[in-house]
Amino acid sequence: DFQWDPIDDKAVDTARILAADAVEEAGNGHPGTAMSLAPVAHLLFQKVMRRDPSDNEWVGRDRFILSNGHASLTQYVQFYLAGYGLELDDLKHLRKWGSKTPGHPEYGHTDGVEITTGPLGQGLSSAVGFAYAARYERGLFDPDAPAGESPFDHFIYAIAGDGDLEEGITSEASSLAGHQKLGNLIAIYDDNQISIEDDTNIAFTEDVQKRYEAYGWHVQTVDWKKTGEYVEDVEALYRAIEAAKAVTDKPSIIALKTIIGWPSPKKQNTGKIHGSALGADELRALKEVVGFDPDTTFEVDDEVLAHTRQAVQRGQAEHEAWKQGFDAWAQANPERKELFDRLLAQQPPEGLEEALPTFEAGGKDVSTRAASGKIINAIAPIMPELWGGSADLAESNLTTITDAESFVPAEWSTHEWTGNPYGRVLHFGIREHAMGAILNGIVLHGNTRAFGGTFLIFSDYMRPSVRLAALMKAPTIYVWTHDSFALGEDGPTHQPIEQLTALRAIPGLDVVRPADANETAWAWKTVLERRNGPAGLALSRQNLPVFERGDGEAEGDTLAHARHTARGAYILAEAPNGTPDVIFLATGSEVQIALAARTQLAEQGVNARVVSVPCLEWFQEQDEAYREKVLPAAVKARVSIEAGIALGWRPWIGDAGRSVSIEHFGASADYQVLYEKFGFTAEAAVAAAKDSLAAL
Amino acid sequence: DFQWDPIDDKAVDTARILAADAVEEAGNGHPGTAMSLAPVAHLLFQKVMRRDPSDNEWVGRDRFILSNGHASLTQYVQFYLAGYGLELDDLKHLRKWGSKTPGHPEYGHTDGVEITTGPLGQGLSSAVGFAYAARYERGLFDPDAPAGESPFDHFIYAIAGDGDLEEGITSEASSLAGHQKLGNLIAIYDDNQISIEDDTNIAFTEDVQKRYEAYGWHVQTVDWKKTGEYVEDVEALYRAIEAAKAVTDKPSIIALKTIIGWPSPKKQNTGKIHGSALGADELRALKEVVGFDPDTTFEVDDEVLAHTRQAVQRGQAEHEAWKQGFDAWAQANPERKELFDRLLAQQPPEGLEEALPTFEAGGKDVSTRAASGKIINAIAPIMPELWGGSADLAESNLTTITDAESFVPAEWSTHEWTGNPYGRVLHFGIREHAMGAILNGIVLHGNTRAFGGTFLIFSDYMRPSVRLAALMKAPTIYVWTHDSFALGEDGPTHQPIEQLTALRAIPGLDVVRPADANETAWAWKTVLERRNGPAGLALSRQNLPVFERGDGEAEGDTLAHARHTARGAYILAEAPNGTPDVIFLATGSEVQIALAARTQLAEQGVNARVVSVPCLEWFQEQDEAYREKVLPAAVKARVSIEAGIALGWRPWIGDAGRSVSIEHFGASADYQVLYEKFGFTAEAAVAAAKDSLAAL
């Protein structure tokens, strides 16, 4: 079955030289790994993976993730050679403005790139999410097919380097991958013993293989240095990949011992070749070593390209064969096919609005986290693509779909949870960062909607993954509860102060902080109907009143309907006379303070409007007329009220504005005491309003 | 040597009941672990650790870190019983406003607490830093004493739970601890198989012991469940601790298999008892089980207290004995004693200003990272307590003290680095988060000054540790280079956009972004002279002009001396006529744009002042007169220029202000192209100034 001809060797050498030439042309970049991994990449793209270069969206494709994203040429060169749409000219424009070959692979920018990588650890951790999604989607569409016989069966391949293996996020995700017995995940660890500070012995001497055995992975080593000579024994790697594929109840890692920069005569096996161009002399010497013309750059033999571009026809044939199985499945599973089509079209289910629970005013107060839990459970029956869980805070985040099973192998069932490999409730353990990366992998793999919960304070632990979601416009959903110092007794280590502002600072992340249970319902609906980026719901621990609202806009003392949540900010309570002297902008649990202050001010003859601001990002998308209506430029007396720092509100309240805010860390006490001590009272809001009026 | 009497059992039961009573009184909290770990804590505080309850600052003390900080009662109850200063009344005020017993242990708030814990993984990871510091300080003061015979030899004890072991930061730090062969570190892993989502089998089934063996730790298991009955075999744990102490070339972890909430009859071994009060009935039942009066709360037998408070005299005697050794050392090592005294007094060395390099204007441009590297090396000879390194970016961050050895065992020397257990150059590998926690541990252990470098973008990876440093006012130093999109070709995954604002949002963190090489020198000096919290230096990858400056304040076209850096913001270039029409506020690499814009405006008859703002936090500390002088309230035409989002500048520029900023992710291209494409030019700054003037 394994065939490797001299033309493959030549293609590999071509790939190496192209990588070195491209970095030389750019003047900077990372040639070393792309050179030494060229045979690995050729093997994957030409001999192993089932992909159709002419259709990078083919659902049945094997996924490829380059976790060591700095070695982007590993991928770009294969995309060129195998006909994915890149051409030689793209390689010549490596790392240049507007090129398809940026420094790191960018999802949505270069066709065929499954995920943006570069921040180390993220790729391999998201690969675990890809493997989660592959299993979950199979469960949605084709749960009963024998293993390996479904059109929804495929593999996730990842290449990772030392940096990926050192990052903690990878440890978290790898522990989960072993726990989940993800037989569809195969990682190749480029064990080259070199990172930027040169020999990794200076900082990285653990036994990686043993560590992965401890996680429950299938671990193999392929040592290209074992003979004392460096022999790129591609067949040994191929056999290891085949063995990995055969192990269906464990993720696999293959530690491949390589020499970085091979066969660069002077710079191989050094930290220098990791991140710098070879230089003219060394590049010439390299070309001589592999028998290329040192006077030529970007040299590609026609015969080589003809050989490697056969990947297109081969891939199309595989795609066609797959389609027969897929069509048979579609015929046999019309309802599942309908779901499949809806997800492919990225459409929410019908009846979403009708499914939303309505929370009655005047009854018991409800925390927005409790409302969120009810909403998730109300939506779940009509939205099988909605799944999620928590980083070991299920009972606090209220993120559990209660009548569903847990997405873990059945043997990990406990007396609280029933495990099912196709289950719907996610358990991340106390691993927020891996949760973020896994969520990214899930939503990039297919079109299911996955959510993950933790305390808002621990958004800090997952921030790099959140940022990547925003950069990729990946529609991940975060359920961040305990969203202010009002979580109370756990004290300053657990009380978010700067988190809302710091999260809003991430371009493209929607931060949604609903004021009551009904806003929470409309917030969920809006998040689920959007797919253009990640969204985080900031939800209260403490109970909040459910506002008595009218059916339309705010008028007199009638509050606006919660559907206005989708606009990001809206007039919740109009100024008593219809013309505001001052405007309160408040979010979440502090909206009730604004309402109370409005009442107190009315008694003093001051007309205050209350604008509820569940999501500044959505509000910014509204047309100017709407924004002017909610926040008329002429009304400069404004007060923001939010249990966090004021900074983010400054553009909205202006020079005359005042903020009821907290500019220091919190404290351990019950939340009523903290509201008083930290000055979050209607009286303080009234004083701020008067102060703002006085500043005009 | 091991003695355990019936009174010890009674003290342990007293500790359990106090924990349960305290949570019941508070109405919420975490009783379960405090109950089941009571015998462990009693063993450590009464039988194992060398501590003097009457002097929590004793340099020779063993350190204790409760990584599972939610079990704060484990520590508080021992602090009460062993006479550290807490009294019964403090336990009765658990989790109450102003009490000494907040929800999580807080450094600087409760005497005896070595470090604030709660965010999981931080404590154990910082414990690694404590162990680093203990070794480094021994190297500074007493390098030649035989092992175990120096007054600077002591142990670091940590208790950690499942959550700590699951968090990725712990994996990073534990890998480093094994690599460093930290024989002075002993961790007890409370392996109780329960976290908030109940049985940890739902998310955590890896082989922890094997994983720690892979890291190179000495691993033991003490199983209190092994007989089928639960037997709190304290002696077995004691023997394991003794064995751990005897292994001096490896950190030790003891997996202690416990039952959470033991011996609560109905709630032991459940997720519920982790984080909720027992409730009246269960609390009564518990008291009956251990033979306490169910009608009494906070019951402490006088005999028990008399027994446990013997810890004070015992500790004082140990302290006294230690002091003899210390005095002998002091006598024999007068120079080292002088250094010791200076560090104890938290004083910087004399001659710091004189040691700073001066960078000549008009010569070659210098990146602020390169300047920083020169400054570190200039200061190093007079400041032996200054040590640090990078998370595998030494050549990029330029954080290496070049003539120093590396802080790793000699056997890990590579052809680039020479290892020495007392070395001064830190190598964190690609582990930014552990770097942050280890730095915290280092500066909390003693008074050395440690710094760690990475790219500014990866401050996101270390954010939870940075926040904890700020909360604790721990004077850690971060060297964050490649501080804007101007890092260029690596593209958006590596280009900070929102990071400066998001970091400034953390209360108590100084973010310092110097404009040129000389500001960098004064920034380092200022950071080293301050000890009241963490500071991060944001430094450029690209070369920047070294400004030609005068000796005093700005006047005419003469720029101000760089010493003004310490004031956080200063008039770098005065308006040409001395009266500004418009003020530029700029930082770092963008200050040169402000200067160019000032010149262009002058040609057009507009008088612009340039304020360099290396550190907003320092500027906010200045008196109002100074602040008014730099930014007169009357001058409302203002323009901020910083290669990041504008948000943080809004309070400083006001409604009429304009910002030259970037509000979206970056791109892969060289930095000159990006400056143009992203509108960071003198022309854009001039236009913004005119726009601001027009808005008045």
Interface residues (C-beta under 8 A of the other chain):
Chain A: A26 N28 G29 G69 H70 R95 K96 W97 G98 S99 P102 G103 H104 E106 T116 T117 G118 P119 L120 G121 D162 G163 E166 E167 G168 I169 T170 S171 E172 S175 L176 G178 H179 S195 I196 E197 D198 D199 T200 N201 I202 A203 F204 T205 E206 D207 V208 Q209 K210 R211 E213 A214 Y215 G216 G271 S390 D392 L393 A394 E395 S396 S406 V408 W412 S413 T414 H415 E416 W417 G419 H427 F428 G429 I430 R431 H433 A434 I457 F458 D460 Y461 R463 P464 R467 L468 A470 L471 G488 E489 D490 G491 P492 T493 H494 I497 E498 T501 A502 A505 I506 P507 G508 I645 L647 G648 R650 P651 G654 D655 E663 H664 F665 A667 S668 A669 D670 V673 L674 K677
Chain B: A26 G27 N28 G29 G69 H70 R95 K96 W97 G98 S99 P102 G103 H104 E106 T116 T117 G118 P119 L120 G121 D162 G163 E166 E167 G168 I169 T170 S171 E172 S175 L176 G178 H179 S195 I196 E197 D198 D199 T200 N201 I202 A203 F204 T205 E206 D207 V208 Q209 K210 R211 E213 A214 Y215 G216 G271 S390 D392 L393 A394 E395 S396 S406 V408 W412 S413 T414 H415 E416 W417 G419 H427 F428 G429 I430 R431 H433 A434 I457 F458 D460 Y461 R463 P464 R467 L468 A470 L471 E489 D490 G491 P492 T493 H494 I497 E498 T501 A502 A505 I506 P507 G508 I645 L647 G648 R650 P651 G654 D655 E663 H664 F665 A667 S668 A669 D670 V673 L674 K677
